């Protein structure tokens, strides 16, 4: 599908990226609630989401902190899980060929979902649309729902009571 005469929304990669963004973003509620329950402030939970932006690593970090582990142990566990994104990053850099600021932004947005959406396309233009749609979409929705979960976390009480502690495993 090299030509897209019907518009941006008719792109298979965009439709896939948007649906993945919504589904993944909703798990941010769980992360936000668990972050606050682990003892992080709302701001710390949101900053972790904005800067670390890799769900598995974020859940690992919060899990270690919640279990009484030191910050260094939490960072170590999160970093080990984040190594896979470096592998994806090399593949995405070769596939997309970003330059300048786009290269820095693509590094931040290289996650399981953006890589899978890009690699699920056969057309070069669709690969780029898929990567950017999923990457930006997940980033925005994950952080929005993380903030919501963190703000609601105290009101919800124990995240386990709502099944939010199992959301990462379910995902």
C-alpha positions as CSV (number, residue, x, y, z in Angstrom):
1,X,0.0,0.0,0.0
2,X,2.4,2.6,-1.2
3,X,-0.3,5.1,-2.0
4,X,-2.8,6.3,0.5
5,X,-5.5,8.2,-1.4
6,X,-8.2,7.7,1.2
7,X,-6.5,9.6,3.9
8,X,-4.3,9.2,6.9
9,X,-6.9,7.2,9.0
10,X,-7.3,4.6,6.3
11,X,-3.7,3.5,6.8
12,X,-3.5,0.0,8.3
13,X,-0.5,1.0,10.3
14,X,-2.3,4.0,11.8
15,X,-5.4,2.0,12.7
16,X,-3.1,-0.6,14.3
17,X,-1.0,2.0,16.1
18,X,-4.1,3.8,17.5
19,X,-5.7,0.5,18.8
20,X,-2.4,-0.6,20.4
21,X,-2.0,2.9,21.9
22,X,-5.4,2.8,23.6
23,X,-5.1,-0.8,24.8
24,X,-1.6,-0.2,26.2
25,X,-2.3,3.2,27.5
26,X,-5.0,1.9,29.8
27,X,-2.4,-0.2,31.7
28,X,-0.9,3.1,32.8
29,X,-3.8,3.3,35.3
30,X,-2.4,0.2,37.0
31,X,1.2,1.5,36.9
32,X,0.1,4.8,38.4
33,X,-1.8,3.2,41.3
34,X,1.0,0.7,42.0
35,X,3.6,3.5,42.0
36,X,1.8,5.4,44.6
37,X,1.1,2.3,46.6
38,X,4.8,1.4,46.5
39,X,5.6,4.7,48.2
40,X,6.4,7.0,45.3
41,X,4.7,10.4,45.2
42,X,2.3,11.2,42.3
43,X,5.1,13.4,40.8
44,X,7.7,10.6,41.1
45,X,5.4,8.1,39.5
46,X,4.6,10.5,36.6
47,X,8.3,11.4,36.2
48,X,9.3,7.7,36.1
49,X,6.7,7.2,33.4
50,X,7.8,10.2,31.3
51,X,11.5,9.5,31.5
52,X,11.8,5.7,31.8
53,X,8.9,5.0,29.4
54,X,9.1,1.2,29.1
55,X,6.3,-0.5,30.9
56,X,8.1,-3.7,31.9
57,X,11.0,-1.7,33.4
58,X,8.6,0.6,35.2
59,X,6.7,-2.2,36.7
60,X,9.9,-3.9,37.8
61,X,11.2,-0.7,39.4
62,X,8.0,-0.2,41.4
63,X,7.9,-3.9,42.3
64,X,11.4,-3.8,43.8
65,X,10.6,-0.6,45.7
66,X,7.3,-2.0,46.9
67,X,9.2,-5.1,48.1
68,X,11.5,-2.9,50.2
69,X,14.5,-3.0,47.8
70,X,16.9,-0.2,47.5
71,X,16.7,2.4,44.7
72,X,19.9,0.9,43.1
73,X,18.4,-2.5,43.0
74,X,15.2,-1.1,41.4
75,X,17.2,0.7,38.8
76,X,19.2,-2.4,38.1
77,X,16.2,-4.6,37.6
78,X,14.5,-1.9,35.4
79,X,17.7,-1.5,33.3
80,X,18.1,-5.2,32.7
81,X,14.5,-5.3,31.3
82,X,15.2,-2.1,29.3
83,X,18.1,-3.7,27.4
84,X,15.7,-5.2,24.9
85,X,14.8,-1.6,23.8
86,X,18.4,-1.0,22.8
87,X,18.1,-4.0,20.5
88,X,14.8,-2.7,19.1
89,X,16.4,0.7,18.8
90,X,19.2,-0.6,16.5
91,X,16.6,-2.3,14.3
92,X,14.3,0.7,14.2
93,X,17.2,3.1,13.4
94,X,18.1,0.9,10.4
95,X,14.5,0.5,9.3
96,X,13.4,4.1,9.7
97,X,16.6,6.1,9.2
98,X,15.7,9.0,11.5
99,X,18.0,12.0,11.6
100,X,18.6,14.8,14.0
101,X,15.8,15.5,16.5
102,X,13.8,12.6,15.0
103,X,16.6,10.2,16.0
104,X,16.5,11.3,19.6
105,X,12.7,11.2,19.7
106,X,12.6,7.8,18.1
107,X,15.0,6.5,20.8
108,X,12.5,7.6,23.5
109,X,9.6,6.0,21.6
110,X,11.2,2.7,20.8
111,X,9.2,0.2,22.9
112,X,7.7,-3.2,22.2
113,X,4.5,-1.7,20.7
114,X,6.1,0.8,18.3
115,X,8.6,-1.8,17.1
116,X,5.9,-4.4,16.6
117,X,3.6,-2.0,14.8
118,X,6.4,-0.9,12.4
119,X,7.6,-4.5,11.8
120,X,4.1,-5.7,11.1
121,X,4.0,-3.6,8.0
122,X,5.5,-4.5,4.6
123,X,5.5,-1.0,3.0
124,X,8.2,1.4,4.0
125,X,5.8,4.3,4.5
126,X,3.5,2.2,6.5
127,X,6.4,1.1,8.7
128,X,7.1,4.7,9.5
129,X,3.4,5.6,10.1
130,X,3.1,2.5,12.4
131,X,6.1,3.3,14.4
132,X,5.3,7.0,15.0
133,X,1.6,6.4,15.6
134,X,2.1,3.6,18.1
135,X,5.1,5.4,19.7
136,X,3.5,8.8,20.2
137,X,0.1,7.3,21.0
138,X,1.3,5.0,23.7
139,X,3.5,7.7,25.1
140,X,0.7,10.2,25.4
141,X,-2.0,7.7,26.7
142,X,0.4,5.8,29.0
143,X,1.4,9.0,30.7
144,X,-2.1,10.4,30.8
145,X,-3.4,7.2,32.4
146,X,-0.4,6.9,34.7
147,X,-1.2,10.3,36.1
148,X,-4.9,9.3,36.5
149,X,-3.9,6.1,38.3
150,X,-1.5,7.9,40.5
151,X,-4.0,10.5,41.5
152,X,-6.7,7.9,42.1
153,X,-4.3,5.4,43.7
154,X,-4.9,6.6,47.2
155,X,-8.6,6.8,46.7
156,X,-8.7,3.2,45.4
157,X,-6.8,1.8,48.3
158,X,-5.0,-1.6,47.9
159,X,-4.3,-2.1,44.1
160,X,-4.6,-5.8,44.7
161,X,-8.2,-5.5,45.7
162,X,-9.0,-4.2,42.2
163,X,-6.7,-6.6,40.4
164,X,-4.4,-3.8,39.3
165,X,-1.4,-5.6,40.7
166,X,-1.8,-8.3,38.1
167,X,-2.3,-5.9,35.1
168,X,1.4,-6.1,34.1
169,X,1.4,-9.8,34.0
170,X,-1.9,-9.9,32.1
171,X,-0.6,-7.5,29.6
